[in-house]
Amino acid sequence: MNAAGPLPLTWLYVPGDRPEVVTKALGSGADIVVVDLEDAVAPERKAYARSATAELLAESAPGPVPVHVRINSLETPLAAADAQALAGLPGLAGLRLPKVDTAEAVVRVARWAAEAPGASSRTDGVPPLYALLESALGIENAFTIATAHPAVRGIALGEADLRAVLGVTGEAGLAWPRSRAVVAARAAGLAPPAQSVYPDVRDAEGLARSCAHGRALGFLGRTAIHPRQLPVIVRAYLPTDQEVEAAEEVIRAGSGGAGATALPDGRFVDAAVVAGAQRTLALALARGR
């Protein structure tokens, strides 16, 4: 997919009305750059942000990493205009859809995207879609959203809005929505979701702890709002040397094809455990470990 390998760990958000910041982000080391047309852009700058982003994506290779675009709220006319202006451009690697509550909303965006000039150059006329769940209804409909259209490649949480909707002030109240997103994504055959942004860009220790918790829940990687967060996220999500060694031991034990077996330390090994070990090694190898 890109120089960083097929398993992205970092998505860096940048405001669409600041092309110079977008250009800098393309060289930041992020696996994917997400140009934001929604929350990061003031209302009077929305049209400019869209045109500047379209200019960037009009080139087939806008930079060394894929570029996604988070379009405006699907309940506004801006969303249709964003999708139709950008979906057919060769430099677009994906559309991120904010505040998705229903499967019908995803289908609506796919229809807008298919109507975009140049969309016919894509396999089915629709770029990869990534739905953001930011409401109680979105969480309840997580699986139907994840399976709403063949172009859906991932789901994730928008935790700032979700906290406000649910009245959650701590981490405990988000435990179920987080697990729900992970389970729905995997049940739909999608990659594990990335964690939502950690808002304090100065708190590297807090970010690392939060990433460790997210990894334990089944997330893979994280969105970021500042380049300084990227190496912290990568370190947190990369398998440790000990984890790589343990995975190699599991794969060796399971390579005989004799069914379930046990390692000398008592760990039980079956096909599911071997598959998990293979995922660990794949991630390590993709990141040059």
Secondary structure, DSSP 8 states (H G I E B T S, - for coil): --TT-SS--EEEEEETT-HHHHHHHTTTT-SEEEEESSTTS-GGGHHHHHHHHHHHHTSS--SSS-EEEE---TTSHHHHHHHHHHTT-TTEEEEEESS--SHHHHHHHHHHHHTSTTGGGSSSS---EEEEE-SHHHHHTHHHHHTS-TTEEEEEE-HHHHHHHHT--SSGGGHHHHHHHHHHHHHTT-----B---S-TT-HHHHHHHHHHHHHHT---EEESSGGGHHHHHHHHS--HHHHHHHHHHHHHHTT--SSEE-TTS-EE-HHHHHHHHHHHHHHHHTT-
